[in-house]
């Protein structure tokens, strides 16, 4: 690889394979979110039950967790691009099935429960595919740039992912409002096809000798590494518990429809607000990386996320709600970059797929199980109290980890 200064804020972008990778990251995250937002909104209109939104997350996370460890094992000894291509084909097939399910003839021929069951089955199929796609993607990234600019590549890959998280939800609301559900699903199908082509343009093909350790023992190695490397364990745990209890994304349709009364366009803006905060912060962090006093910044960031989650729960004003979500994105972006840099630096190359799989289980648990938890809590205690309790639990978790990890304040990642 060519020599590029680690102080260059655009260092990682000067590698063509990395540019193709983050372009795919952007489009994939945007497309997945467009699909999730429009289907979730349609389900809430159909059922007016927040639990139906949480079940989307549960349907996706169960097969993801069931397959992710094996997906990491495969990623450590097979061609990562091939794995991602095959997974994308399965995800695209799920989108085609969703498109078919919402055609008038099919829609009218099924009862509501049958229709819901089919939709949840599709999200389970997508979760299964992501169990292979996610560890392959995460373990590919370190091989696209030199080690000296890992922190810079983390900033840019997170920025492009967050850009997709902005464009996706915002576009979803307007596409749903002006093109309708089925036409938007056609756009989703085409976008996944472009993702497949972007991956095909990456020339780097890292491969390693075949793993001779028995399968179950090999899978355990990933867990052992995470649990004996305290900074990795605590960084992943902070993300798990903050999003598991403090995340509000899954039940935003309830806020948009019943509390703030802003419709699908407002829902798109609410979904985009945290990602706008994240993206702007991440661009700033390309120049001012947060990895110098990494652990202090990590704890402050997660605490800030919890505080503004509470603010959002109490707001009945649309602009204040958007501002609070924007702030959660600002703080979340700091913790994401630090965690991704930790995961780039600490795992050995031959174990990256399995460590990425363990991280993926934690992250997916926080996102999809968090969506289920949000739906259950909103149904049991009410939407506003459930979100407020989530913010309080996040602050409690930060306090507990702070007391157990003071020695990590001396860690420097850059």
N, C-alpha and C positions, 0 to 999 in steps of 0.2 A: 504493500500500500504506500501511497505517496505520503510525504511528511507535511503535516499541517499543524500550526501552533495550537496548543491546547487552550490558549487565551483568546483565540478567534471565536466570537460569538456565533459564527456561521460555520464552524469547523465541520460538523457532521453533515451539513447540507452539501458539502463539496464532494461527497461520495455518491455516485449515481445509483448504486444499489440501495443505499439508504434512502435516497429520494423516492425511488419506486416503492420502497417498503412503507414509508410514512404516507405516501399518497394513497396506497391501499388501506392503511390504517384509518386515514381520514374518511375515505368513501365507505369503508366497511362499517365504521362506528355510526356514521350518519344514516346509512341505509337500515341497519338493524334498529336504530331508534325511530326512524320514520315508521317502520312496520309496527314496532311495539306501541307507539303513541296512538296511531290510528286504530289499531285493533283494540287497544285498551279503551279508547273513547267509545268505540262502537259497542263494546261489551257493557260499559257502564250505562249507555243509553238503553241497552236492551234489558238490563237487570236492575239498575239503580241499587246495586249492592257492592260496597267496597271490597267485600271478600272475593268477588269474581275477579277483581284486579290482582289481588294477592295470589290467587291460584295460578295466574299466568307465571309469576315468578317461581312458584313451587313446582309447576309442571316442567319448567326449564332446568331448575337447579338439581333436581333428583337424578336425572340421567347424566347431567354434567359431572356431578360428584362421583357417580358410579363408574364413569369411564375416564375421568381426567388422569388418574394415576397411571393407568395403562397407556393413555395418550402420551404422557410424559416419558414413559419407558420406550414407546415406539419412536418418539422424537429424538431420543438419545442415540438411536442406531439406524434410523432410516432417513431418507431425503426429506428435509423439512418442507420444501416447496411442494413436493408431491403430496404430502399429508395435508397441507393447507388447501391445495387444489381439490383433492377428493372431498374434504370437509365442506368446501364452498359449494360443490355440486349438490351435496345433501341439503345444505341450507337453502339453496336456490329451489330445490324440489319442494321444500316446505313452503316457500313463498308461492309457488305455483298452486299447491294444494289450497292455501288460504284464498288465493284469487278465485279458484273454482268454488270454494265453499260459500263465497259471498255473491255468486251469480244468482239472479232472481229465481231461476227454476230450482236450483239446489236449495237455496235459502228457504223457500216456501214449502219444500217437501219434507223438511225436518222439524221436529219439535225443538223448543228452546234448549232443553237439556241435551238432546242429541247434537245440536249445533255447538254448544259449549264444549261437549266432550271431544268433538272433532278438532276444535280450535286448540284445546289444551294438548291434544295428542300431537299436533303440529309443533307446538312449542317444545314438547318433550323431544321430538325428532331434532329440532334445532339445538337443544341443549346437549343431546348426544353428539352431534357433529362438533359443537364448540369444545367438547371434552378432548377432542383431538386437535382442533384448530388452535386453541389458545396456547397450550404448551409448546407446540411447534413454532408458532409466531414469536412467543416470548424468548425461546431459546435460539432463534435465528438472529435476533437483533444484535447481540454482542459481536457477531462475526462480520458485521457490515462496516464497522469502524474500528480504528485502533483503540486500545485500552485507555490511552491518555485522554481521550475525549468522550469516555463513557458518560460523564456527568452532562456534557453538552448534548449528546444523543438522547439522553433521558428527557432533557428539557424539550427538545424538538419533537420527539415522538409523542410525549404527553401533550404538547401544544397542538399537534395535528389531530390527536385523538379528541381533545377537547373542542377543537374547531368543528369536527364532525358532530360532536355532542351539541354544539350550538346550532349548526345548520340543520341537523336532523329534526329535532323537536320543533324548531321554528318553522321549517318547511312543511313538516307534517300537518300542523294546524291549518296552514293556508292551502296546502294541497287538498286536504280533506274537505275544507270549506268550499273550494272553487272547482275541484276536479272530481271529488267524490272518492269513496273508498276503493272501488275496484280499479279505477284509472291510476290511483296512487300506487296500488299494489303492482301494476304493470311497470311503473317507474322503478319500484324496488327490484323487480326481477331483472330489468336491464342494468341497474347499478351493480348488482352482484356479478353479472357477466363482465363488467368492466374491471371489477376487483380481480377476477380470475386472470384477465389479461395483464394487469399490472404486476401480479406475482410472477407471471411467465417471463417478464423482462428482467428479473433479478438473476444475475449470473453466478453469484456466490452459492456454492453448494457444500456447506460443511458436513462432513460425515466422520464417524468414529468407528473403531473396531467393534465388532459385535460383542454385546454384553454377555459374559459367560456365567455371571451370577444367576442362580435360580430366580424366576420371575418375582415371587413374593418377597424374597430377600432383597432383590434389587429395588422394588417399590419402597420397602422399609428404609432403604438408604436415604431417600429423599427426605422422609420425615425425620430421620435421625439427624441429618445435617441441619435442618431448620431448628429443631429443638435444642441442639447443643450450641448453636450460634445465636447468642442472646439478642444481639442487635437485629438480626433477621426475624427472630420470633416475636420480639416486642413490636417491631415495625409492622409486621403483618397483623398482629393482634389489635393494634390501634385502629387499623383500617377496618378489620372485621367488626369490632364492637361499635365503632362510631357510625358506620353505615348501616349495620344490622339494626341498631336501635334509633339512630338519629336521622336516617334517610327518610325523605318524604316524597320522593319522585313517584312511587307507585300509586299514591293516592292523590296526586295533584288533580286528576279529573274531578274528584269530589270537591276540592277547593274551587276549581274553575267553574263547576256547574252549580254547586249549592251554597258556597260561602261567599266567594267573590263575584259570582254570576257574570263571568266574562266570556263564556263560550269557548269554542275550539281555537279561535285566534288567540284569546287570552291564555289558554292552556299551552299553546306553542311558545308564547313569551315566557310563561312561568317555567316551562321545561328548559328553555334556553338560558335563562338568567344565571344559574350557577355556572354554566359552561362559559358564558361571556366573562364572568369574573375570573374563572380559571385561565382562560386563554390570554386575557390581558396581563395577568400576573405572570404567566409562564413566559411571555415575550420579554417582560422585564427581567425575569430570572435568567434569560440567556446572557444578559449583561451583568447581573448581580446574583450569581448562584447562591442558594440557601444552604449549601453543603459545608460551609466553613465551620459553623457551630451547629452541626446537623441535628443532634438529638434535642437540644434546647428548642430549635426552630420547629422540630416535629411535634413536640408536646404543645407548644403555643398554638400551632396551627390547628391541631385536633380540638383543643379547648375552644378556640375561636369558632370552629365549626359547630360545636355544641351550643355556644351562646346564641349564635344567630339562628339556629334551628328553633330555639325557644322564642326568639323574637318573631319568626315567621308564624309560629303556632298561634301567637296572640294577636296577629294583625288581621284587621278586617278591611284594610285599604290596599287596593291593587298595587299601587306604586311602592308602598312600604313593603309589601310581600315580595315584590320583584327585587327590591333593594336588599332585603334579608337573604334571599336566595343567591343573589349576586355575591354577597359577602361570604356565604358558605362555600361558594366556588373559589373565591380568593384564598381562603384558608386551606381548602382541600387541595388546591394545586401545589401548595408548598409541601404538604405531606406526601403527595403522589410522587413528586420529583425526588424527594429524599429516599422514599421507599424503593423506587425503581433504580436509583443509583446504588443503593445497598445491594439489591438483587443482581445488579450487573457486576459488582466488584467481588463479592464474597464467594459465590458458588464456583467450583472448578468446572472447566469446560465440559468434561465428560458426564457431568451430573446436571447440567443446566435444564434439560427437559423435565427431569423428575422434580427438581426444586421449583421450576415454573409451574408444574402441575399442582404441587402442594400449595403454592401461593395462589394459583387459580381457584383451588377449592375454597381457600379462605375468602378470596375476593368475591367469587361467585356466591358463596354463602352469605356474605354481607350484602350483596346486591339483590339476588333473587330470593333468598330466604328473608332478607330484610323487607322485600316487597310483600311476601306472605305475612310476615310479622306485622307490617303496617296495616294490611287489610284486616287481620284478625283483631288487632288492638283497636282499630277504628270502629269495627263493628261492636266490640265488647264495651269500650269505654267512651266512644265518641271520637270523631276525627281530631278535634282540637286537643283534648286531653292526651290522646295517644302520642301526638307529635311532641307536645311539651314534655311528657315523661321521657321520650326518646332523647331529647336534648339534655335532660338532667342525668340520665344514665351515662351518656357520653362523657360528661364532666366528671362523673364518679370514676369511670374507667381511667381517664387521663390521670386523675389524682393517685389512683392505686399504682399505675405503671410508673409514675414519677417517683414514688417512694421506693420502688424496687430497681430502679435503673439509673441512679445518680452517677454511677461510675461511667456511664456512656456519654456523659456531657463532654468528655475530653476527646471524643472521636472526631476526626477530620476526614472528610471524604474527597476533598479537593485541595 
